[in-house]
Amino acid sequence: MMKKRYACDFCGKGVQHSNLVSFAKNRVHVVRRPNLHAHKMVIEGEAVRLKLCTACKRAVRLPEREKRAAVVAVAK
C-alpha cells in the first residue's frame, strides 16, 4: 500500500527501503520516498491533478520554458 501512495503518476518512481549502517555496523531501517508534488494538467480537455516527482515535473514544464524563452528572445 505504501508503494502506491508514494509513487509518481508519470514515471512510477516509488518507495525504496534501505539500511543506515553505522561504523559499528548497526543497521537502522529507513524508507526513502520520492519528492512528490501536486501538479495540475489539462489532459484531453479535462483538468487533472497528478502527483509528479521533481524530475517529471521539470520534464513536463521544459517545453513551456523553452517557448517563453523564444518569445523573450524575439522581443529583444
Gaussian input, Z-matrix of N, CA and C with variables (Angstrom, degrees):
# hf/3-21g

backbone

0 1
 N
 C     1     B1
 C     2     B2     1     A1
 N     3     B3     2     A2     1     D1
 C     4     B4     3     A3     2     D2
 C     5     B5     4     A4     3     D3
 N     6     B6     5     A5     4     D4
 C     7     B7     6     A6     5     D5
 C     8     B8     7     A7     6     D6
 N     9     B9     8     A8     7     D7
 C    10    B10     9     A9     8     D8
 C    11    B11    10    A10     9     D9
 N    12    B12    11    A11    10    D10
 C    13    B13    12    A12    11    D11
 C    14    B14    13    A13    12    D12
 N    15    B15    14    A14    13    D13
 C    16    B16    15    A15    14    D14
 C    17    B17    16    A16    15    D15
 N    18    B18    17    A17    16    D16
 C    19    B19    18    A18    17    D17
 C    20    B20    19    A19    18    D18
 N    21    B21    20    A20    19    D19
 C    22    B22    21    A21    20    D20
 C    23    B23    22    A22    21    D21
 N    24    B24    23    A23    22    D22
 C    25    B25    24    A24    23    D23
 C    26    B26    25    A25    24    D24
 N    27    B27    26    A26    25    D25
 C    28    B28    27    A27    26    D26
 C    29    B29    28    A28    27    D27
 N    30    B30    29    A29    28    D28
 C    31    B31    30    A30    29    D29
 C    32    B32    31    A31    30    D30
 N    33    B33    32    A32    31    D31
 C    34    B34    33    A33    32    D32
 C    35    B35    34    A34    33    D33
 N    36    B36    35    A35    34    D34
 C    37    B37    36    A36    35    D35
 C    38    B38    37    A37    36    D36
 N    39    B39    38    A38    37    D37
 C    40    B40    39    A39    38    D38
 C    41    B41    40    A40    39    D39
 N    42    B42    41    A41    40    D40
 C    43    B43    42    A42    41    D41
 C    44    B44    43    A43    42    D42
 N    45    B45    44    A44    43    D43
 C    46    B46    45    A45    44    D44
 C    47    B47    46    A46    45    D45
 N    48    B48    47    A47    46    D46
 C    49    B49    48    A48    47    D47
 C    50    B50    49    A49    48    D48
 N    51    B51    50    A50    49    D49
 C    52    B52    51    A51    50    D50
 C    53    B53    52    A52    51    D51
 N    54    B54    53    A53    52    D52
 C    55    B55    54    A54    53    D53
 C    56    B56    55    A55    54    D54
 N    57    B57    56    A56    55    D55
 C    58    B58    57    A57    56    D56
 C    59    B59    58    A58    57    D57
 N    60    B60    59    A59    58    D58
 C    61    B61    60    A60    59    D59
 C    62    B62    61    A61    60    D60
 N    63    B63    62    A62    61    D61
 C    64    B64    63    A63    62    D62
 C    65    B65    64    A64    63    D63
 N    66    B66    65    A65    64    D64
 C    67    B67    66    A66    65    D65
 C    68    B68    67    A67    66    D66
 N    69    B69    68    A68    67    D67
 C    70    B70    69    A69    68    D68
 C    71    B71    70    A70    69    D69
 N    72    B72    71    A71    70    D70
 C    73    B73    72    A72    71    D71
 C    74    B74    73    A73    72    D72
 N    75    B75    74    A74    73    D73
 C    76    B76    75    A75    74    D74
 C    77    B77    76    A76    75    D75
 N    78    B78    77    A77    76    D76
 C    79    B79    78    A78    77    D77
 C    80    B80    79    A79    78    D78
 N    81    B81    80    A80    79    D79
 C    82    B82    81    A81    80    D80
 C    83    B83    82    A82    81    D81
 N    84    B84    83    A83    82    D82
 C    85    B85    84    A84    83    D83
 C    86    B86    85    A85    84    D84
 N    87    B87    86    A86    85    D85
 C    88    B88    87    A87    86    D86
 C    89    B89    88    A88    87    D87
 N    90    B90    89    A89    88    D88
 C    91    B91    90    A90    89    D89
 C    92    B92    91    A91    90    D90
 N    93    B93    92    A92    91    D91
 C    94    B94    93    A93    92    D92
 C    95    B95    94    A94    93    D93
 N    96    B96    95    A95    94    D94
 C    97    B97    96    A96    95    D95
 C    98    B98    97    A97    96    D96
 N    99    B99    98    A98    97    D97
 C   100   B100    99    A99    98    D98
 C   101   B101   100   A100    99    D99
 N   102   B102   101   A101   100   D100
 C   103   B103   102   A102   101   D101
 C   104   B104   103   A103   102   D102
 N   105   B105   104   A104   103   D103
 C   106   B106   105   A105   104   D104
 C   107   B107   106   A106   105   D105
 N   108   B108   107   A107   106   D106
 C   109   B109   108   A108   107   D107
 C   110   B110   109   A109   108   D108
 N   111   B111   110   A110   109   D109
 C   112   B112   111   A111   110   D110
 C   113   B113   112   A112   111   D111
 N   114   B114   113   A113   112   D112
 C   115   B115   114   A114   113   D113
 C   116   B116   115   A115   114   D114
 N   117   B117   116   A116   115   D115
 C   118   B118   117   A117   116   D116
 C   119   B119   118   A118   117   D117
 N   120   B120   119   A119   118   D118
 C   121   B121   120   A120   119   D119
 C   122   B122   121   A121   120   D120
 N   123   B123   122   A122   121   D121
 C   124   B124   123   A123   122   D122
 C   125   B125   124   A124   123   D123
 N   126   B126   125   A125   124   D124
 C   127   B127   126   A126   125   D125
 C   128   B128   127   A127   126   D126
 N   129   B129   128   A128   127   D127
 C   130   B130   129   A129   128   D128
 C   131   B131   130   A130   129   D129
 N   132   B132   131   A131   130   D130
 C   133   B133   132   A132   131   D131
 C   134   B134   133   A133   132   D132
 N   135   B135   134   A134   133   D133
 C   136   B136   135   A135   134   D134
 C   137   B137   136   A136   135   D135
 N   138   B138   137   A137   136   D136
 C   139   B139   138   A138   137   D137
 C   140   B140   139   A139   138   D138
 N   141   B141   140   A140   139   D139
 C   142   B142   141   A141   140   D140
 C   143   B143   142   A142   141   D141
 N   144   B144   143   A143   142   D142
 C   145   B145   144   A144   143   D143
 C   146   B146   145   A145   144   D144
 N   147   B147   146   A146   145   D145
 C   148   B148   147   A147   146   D146
 C   149   B149   148   A148   147   D147
 N   150   B150   149   A149   148   D148
 C   151   B151   150   A150   149   D149
 C   152   B152   151   A151   150   D150
 N   153   B153   152   A152   151   D151
 C   154   B154   153   A153   152   D152
 C   155   B155   154   A154   153   D153
 N   156   B156   155   A155   154   D154
 C   157   B157   156   A156   155   D155
 C   158   B158   157   A157   156   D156
 N   159   B159   158   A158   157   D157
 C   160   B160   159   A159   158   D158
 C   161   B161   160   A160   159   D159
 N   162   B162   161   A161   160   D160
 C   163   B163   162   A162   161   D161
 C   164   B164   163   A163   162   D162
 N   165   B165   164   A164   163   D163
 C   166   B166   165   A165   164   D164
 C   167   B167   166   A166   165   D165
 N   168   B168   167   A167   166   D166
 C   169   B169   168   A168   167   D167
 C   170   B170   169   A169   168   D168
 N   171   B171   170   A170   169   D169
 C   172   B172   171   A171   170   D170
 C   173   B173   172   A172   171   D171
 N   174   B174   173   A173   172   D172
 C   175   B175   174   A174   173   D173
 C   176   B176   175   A175   174   D174
 N   177   B177   176   A176   175   D175
 C   178   B178   177   A177   176   D176
 C   179   B179   178   A178   177   D177
 N   180   B180   179   A179   178   D178
 C   181   B181   180   A180   179   D179
 C   182   B182   181   A181   180   D180
 N   183   B183   182   A182   181   D181
 C   184   B184   183   A183   182   D182
 C   185   B185   184   A184   183   D183
 N   186   B186   185   A185   184   D184
 C   187   B187   186   A186   185   D185
 C   188   B188   187   A187   186   D186
 N   189   B189   188   A188   187   D187
 C   190   B190   189   A189   188   D188
 C   191   B191   190   A190   189   D189
 N   192   B192   191   A191   190   D190
 C   193   B193   192   A192   191   D191
 C   194   B194   193   A193   192   D192
 N   195   B195   194   A194   193   D193
 C   196   B196   195   A195   194   D194
 C   197   B197   196   A196   195   D195
 N   198   B198   197   A197   196   D196
 C   199   B199   198   A198   197   D197
 C   200   B200   199   A199   198   D198
 N   201   B201   200   A200   199   D199
 C   202   B202   201   A201   200   D200
 C   203   B203   202   A202   201   D201
 N   204   B204   203   A203   202   D202
 C   205   B205   204   A204   203   D203
 C   206   B206   205   A205   204   D204
 N   207   B207   206   A206   205   D205
 C   208   B208   207   A207   206   D206
 C   209   B209   208   A208   207   D207
 N   210   B210   209   A209   208   D208
 C   211   B211   210   A210   209   D209
 C   212   B212   211   A211   210   D210
 N   213   B213   212   A212   211   D211
 C   214   B214   213   A213   212   D212
 C   215   B215   214   A214   213   D213
 N   216   B216   215   A215   214   D214
 C   217   B217   216   A216   215   D215
 C   218   B218   217   A217   216   D216
 N   219   B219   218   A218   217   D217
 C   220   B220   219   A219   218   D218
 C   221   B221   220   A220   219   D219
 N   222   B222   221   A221   220   D220
 C   223   B223   222   A222   221   D221
 C   224   B224   223   A223   222   D222
 N   225   B225   224   A224   223   D223
 C   226   B226   225   A225   224   D224
 C   227   B227   226   A226   225   D225

   B1=1.4429
   B2=1.5221
   B3=1.3229
   B4=1.4473
   B5=1.5270
   B6=1.3311
   B7=1.4517
   B8=1.5221
   B9=1.3369
   B10=1.4555
   B11=1.5215
   B12=1.3170
   B13=1.4579
   B14=1.5231
   B15=1.3156
   B16=1.4527
   B17=1.5189
   B18=1.3257
   B19=1.4577
   B20=1.5226
   B21=1.3158
   B22=1.4573
   B23=1.5242
   B24=1.3326
   B25=1.4586
   B26=1.5195
   B27=1.3307
   B28=1.4565
   B29=1.5306
   B30=1.3272
   B31=1.4711
   B32=1.5230
   B33=1.3369
   B34=1.4529
   B35=1.5189
   B36=1.3350
   B37=1.4679
   B38=1.5212
   B39=1.3200
   B40=1.4569
   B41=1.5138
   B42=1.3034
   B43=1.4550
   B44=1.5247
   B45=1.3369
   B46=1.4578
   B47=1.5198
   B48=1.3206
   B49=1.4595
   B50=1.5219
   B51=1.3365
   B52=1.4596
   B53=1.5195
   B54=1.3237
   B55=1.4558
   B56=1.5208
   B57=1.3250
   B58=1.4538
   B59=1.5218
   B60=1.3310
   B61=1.4614
   B62=1.5249
   B63=1.3261
   B64=1.4591
   B65=1.5301
   B66=1.3174
   B67=1.4605
   B68=1.5256
   B69=1.3223
   B70=1.4652
   B71=1.5325
   B72=1.3225
   B73=1.4680
   B74=1.5262
   B75=1.3281
   B76=1.4631
   B77=1.5220
   B78=1.3115
   B79=1.4593
   B80=1.5237
   B81=1.3243
   B82=1.4583
   B83=1.5196
   B84=1.3159
   B85=1.4602
   B86=1.5242
   B87=1.3302
   B88=1.4582
   B89=1.5225
   B90=1.3259
   B91=1.4600
   B92=1.5198
   B93=1.3251
   B94=1.4650
   B95=1.5239
   B96=1.3350
   B97=1.4611
   B98=1.5265
   B99=1.3279
   B100=1.4648
   B101=1.5264
   B102=1.3148
   B103=1.4646
   B104=1.5289
   B105=1.3353
   B106=1.4623
   B107=1.5237
   B108=1.3335
   B109=1.4598
   B110=1.5146
   B111=1.3218
   B112=1.4629
   B113=1.5235
   B114=1.3301
   B115=1.4587
   B116=1.5172
   B117=1.3280
   B118=1.4625
   B119=1.5176
   B120=1.3435
   B121=1.4584
   B122=1.5188
   B123=1.3294
   B124=1.4585
   B125=1.5209
   B126=1.3312
   B127=1.4581
   B128=1.5200
   B129=1.3278
   B130=1.4658
   B131=1.5280
   B132=1.3311
   B133=1.4533
   B134=1.5126
   B135=1.3131
   B136=1.4635
   B137=1.5269
   B138=1.3352
   B139=1.4641
   B140=1.5276
   B141=1.3323
   B142=1.4617
   B143=1.5209
   B144=1.3203
   B145=1.4622
   B146=1.5214
   B147=1.3291
   B148=1.4584
   B149=1.5196
   B150=1.3423
   B151=1.4611
   B152=1.5209
   B153=1.3325
   B154=1.4572
   B155=1.5218
   B156=1.3411
   B157=1.4588
   B158=1.5304
   B159=1.3076
   B160=1.4556
   B161=1.5233
   B162=1.3232
   B163=1.4640
   B164=1.5235
   B165=1.3227
   B166=1.4657
   B167=1.5231
   B168=1.3114
   B169=1.4643
   B170=1.5218
   B171=1.3231
   B172=1.4644
   B173=1.5228
   B174=1.3284
   B175=1.4636
   B176=1.5255
   B177=1.3262
   B178=1.4625
   B179=1.5232
   B180=1.3237
   B181=1.4614
   B182=1.5247
   B183=1.3297
   B184=1.4601
   B185=1.5261
   B186=1.3448
   B187=1.4693
   B188=1.5338
   B189=1.3316
   B190=1.4646
   B191=1.5232
   B192=1.3399
   B193=1.4634
   B194=1.5256
   B195=1.3414
   B196=1.4628
   B197=1.5222
   B198=1.3305
   B199=1.4591
   B200=1.5319
   B201=1.3419
   B202=1.4625
   B203=1.5260
   B204=1.3271
   B205=1.4647
   B206=1.5250
   B207=1.3312
   B208=1.4611
   B209=1.5245
   B210=1.3259
   B211=1.4666
   B212=1.5207
   B213=1.3246
   B214=1.4654
   B215=1.5228
   B216=1.3347
   B217=1.4597
   B218=1.5272
   B219=1.3242
   B220=1.4641
   B221=1.5229
   B222=1.3336
   B223=1.4604
   B224=1.5267
   B225=1.3179
   B226=1.4719
   B227=1.4750
   A1=111.31
   A2=117.34
   A3=120.73
   A4=111.03
   A5=117.69
   A6=120.31
   A7=111.69
   A8=118.28
   A9=120.35
   A10=111.70
   A11=117.52
   A12=120.24
   A13=110.47
   A14=117.78
   A15=122.69
   A16=109.87
   A17=117.11
   A18=121.21
   A19=109.58
   A20=115.90
   A21=122.01
   A22=108.60
   A23=116.95
   A24=120.87
   A25=111.89
   A26=118.25
   A27=121.71
   A28=111.77
   A29=117.11
   A30=120.22
   A31=113.39
   A32=117.79
   A33=120.46
   A34=114.55
   A35=117.31
   A36=120.16
   A37=108.66
   A38=116.55
   A39=119.50
   A40=113.20
   A41=114.98
   A42=123.77
   A43=110.53
   A44=116.04
   A45=122.03
   A46=108.13
   A47=116.64
   A48=121.93
   A49=108.07
   A50=115.87
   A51=119.41
   A52=109.65
   A53=115.11
   A54=122.50
   A55=109.59
   A56=116.71
   A57=121.30
   A58=106.17
   A59=116.86
   A60=121.33
   A61=108.64
   A62=116.54
   A63=121.48
   A64=109.75
   A65=115.64
   A66=120.72
   A67=110.67
   A68=117.08
   A69=121.86
   A70=112.02
   A71=115.69
   A72=123.73
   A73=113.01
   A74=115.98
   A75=119.81
   A76=107.52
   A77=116.09
   A78=119.55
   A79=110.73
   A80=114.97
   A81=121.98
   A82=106.72
   A83=116.87
   A84=121.15
   A85=110.27
   A86=115.53
   A87=122.05
   A88=108.91
   A89=116.26
   A90=121.72
   A91=107.06
   A92=116.45
   A93=121.19
   A94=108.03
   A95=115.29
   A96=120.72
   A97=109.69
   A98=117.59
   A99=120.23
   A100=111.17
   A101=115.83
   A102=122.68
   A103=108.05
   A104=117.22
   A105=122.31
   A106=111.40
   A107=114.57
   A108=122.42
   A109=108.63
   A110=116.31
   A111=121.08
   A112=107.48
   A113=116.85
   A114=122.01
   A115=108.53
   A116=116.18
   A117=120.52
   A118=108.94
   A119=115.88
   A120=121.81
   A121=108.78
   A122=115.66
   A123=121.09
   A124=106.75
   A125=116.05
   A126=122.26
   A127=107.66
   A128=116.08
   A129=123.28
   A130=111.25
   A131=116.76
   A132=121.88
   A133=115.64
   A134=117.42
   A135=121.06
   A136=109.23
   A137=116.19
   A138=120.98
   A139=109.16
   A140=116.00
   A141=121.96
   A142=108.39
   A143=116.40
   A144=121.70
   A145=108.10
   A146=116.86
   A147=122.68
   A148=110.20
   A149=115.30
   A150=121.31
   A151=106.93
   A152=116.61
   A153=121.24
   A154=109.95
   A155=115.54
   A156=119.43
   A157=108.08
   A158=116.61
   A159=121.06
   A160=111.63
   A161=118.01
   A162=121.06
   A163=111.04
   A164=117.35
   A165=120.80
   A166=110.76
   A167=117.22
   A168=120.16
   A169=110.08
   A170=116.65
   A171=120.07
   A172=110.98
   A173=117.30
   A174=120.94
   A175=111.32
   A176=117.01
   A177=120.84
   A178=110.18
   A179=117.54
   A180=121.37
   A181=113.36
   A182=119.35
   A183=122.17
   A184=112.72
   A185=120.92
   A186=119.61
   A187=112.70
   A188=117.34
   A189=120.41
   A190=110.54
   A191=117.19
   A192=120.87
   A193=110.91
   A194=117.24
   A195=120.28
   A196=110.85
   A197=116.68
   A198=120.76
   A199=110.35
   A200=116.95
   A201=120.88
   A202=111.04
   A203=117.61
   A204=121.25
   A205=110.37
   A206=117.44
   A207=120.78
   A208=110.66
   A209=117.53
   A210=121.25
   A211=110.37
   A212=117.12
   A213=121.06
   A214=110.36
   A215=117.82
   A216=121.48
   A217=110.75
   A218=117.87
   A219=121.49
   A220=110.23
   A221=117.25
   A222=121.52
   A223=112.00
   A224=117.87
   A225=120.97
   A226=108.89
   D1=-37.16
   D2=-177.63
   D3=-65.98
   D4=-33.13
   D5=-178.26
   D6=-63.81
   D7=-40.48
   D8=-178.56
   D9=-75.07
   D10=-34.27
   D11=-179.08
   D12=-66.74
   D13=-38.87
   D14=-178.52
   D15=-108.93
   D16=60.75
   D17=-179.74
   D18=-134.45
   D19=145.17
   D20=176.94
   D21=-73.71
   D22=133.48
   D23=179.53
   D24=-73.30
   D25=-18.57
   D26=-175.45
   D27=-91.78
   D28=-53.23
   D29=-175.30
   D30=-106.25
   D31=-15.03
   D32=179.05
   D33=85.16
   D34=7.70
   D35=178.06
   D36=-59.65
   D37=130.80
   D38=-174.16
   D39=-135.82
   D40=-155.23
   D41=-174.61
   D42=-74.33
   D43=142.38
   D44=172.13
   D45=-123.17
   D46=139.27
   D47=177.72
   D48=-105.15
   D49=134.70
   D50=-178.18
   D51=-147.90
   D52=177.10
   D53=177.88
   D54=-119.37
   D55=137.74
   D56=166.91
   D57=-92.31
   D58=123.15
   D59=-175.20
   D60=-113.10
   D61=120.19
   D62=179.94
   D63=-83.35
   D64=176.94
   D65=178.13
   D66=-61.68
   D67=-33.18
   D68=178.74
   D69=-80.69
   D70=4.30
   D71=179.07
   D72=64.86
   D73=29.05
   D74=169.56
   D75=-79.26
   D76=140.25
   D77=-177.55
   D78=-112.11
   D79=133.12
   D80=175.93
   D81=-120.66
   D82=124.12
   D83=-178.88
   D84=-74.22
   D85=135.81
   D86=-177.02
   D87=-132.01
   D88=143.09
   D89=173.77
   D90=-108.47
   D91=121.19
   D92=179.51
   D93=-102.63
   D94=124.58
   D95=-176.78
   D96=-111.34
   D97=148.17
   D98=177.62
   D99=-70.98
   D100=158.19
   D101=179.17
   D102=-82.99
   D103=92.75
   D104=-174.73
   D105=-97.34
   D106=145.69
   D107=177.41
   D108=-134.25
   D109=146.92
   D110=173.27
   D111=-79.83
   D112=127.85
   D113=-177.30
   D114=-131.93
   D115=128.37
   D116=178.90
   D117=-94.56
   D118=130.93
   D119=179.55
   D120=-134.07
   D121=158.98
   D122=173.34
   D123=-106.35
   D124=114.62
   D125=-179.92
   D126=-119.80
   D127=118.89
   D128=-178.66
   D129=53.48
   D130=41.95
   D131=176.85
   D132=78.40
   D133=5.04
   D134=-178.46
   D135=-119.31
   D136=132.79
   D137=178.58
   D138=-74.71
   D139=127.25
   D140=-176.86
   D141=-129.08
   D142=140.40
   D143=176.44
   D144=-104.02
   D145=121.52
   D146=-177.50
   D147=-118.76
   D148=155.17
   D149=170.24
   D150=-99.16
   D151=112.94
   D152=-178.54
   D153=-118.08
   D154=143.10
   D155=172.75
   D156=-74.70
   D157=166.16
   D158=-174.96
   D159=-61.68
   D160=-39.70
   D161=-179.38
   D162=-63.39
   D163=-42.74
   D164=179.91
   D165=-69.86
   D166=-37.06
   D167=179.25
   D168=-63.60
   D169=-40.58
   D170=176.92
   D171=-65.97
   D172=-39.99
   D173=179.98
   D174=-66.09
   D175=-36.63
   D176=179.49
   D177=-69.69
   D178=-37.63
   D179=-176.89
   D180=-83.59
   D181=-9.38
   D182=-176.74
   D183=-58.97
   D184=-48.65
   D185=178.97
   D186=-60.46
   D187=-35.33
   D188=178.06
   D189=-63.98
   D190=-43.50
   D191=-179.56
   D192=-65.81
   D193=-40.29
   D194=179.22
   D195=-64.53
   D196=-38.86
   D197=179.73
   D198=-64.53
   D199=-43.56
   D200=178.45
   D201=-64.23
   D202=-39.12
   D203=-179.98
   D204=-65.04
   D205=-37.55
   D206=178.99
   D207=-66.68
   D208=-39.33
   D209=179.07
   D210=-65.61
   D211=-41.27
   D212=179.38
   D213=-66.60
   D214=-39.40
   D215=179.98
   D216=-65.12
   D217=-37.86
   D218=179.16
   D219=-70.04
   D220=-35.80
   D221=-178.19
   D222=-68.14
   D223=-27.25
   D224=-179.31
   D225=-76.02

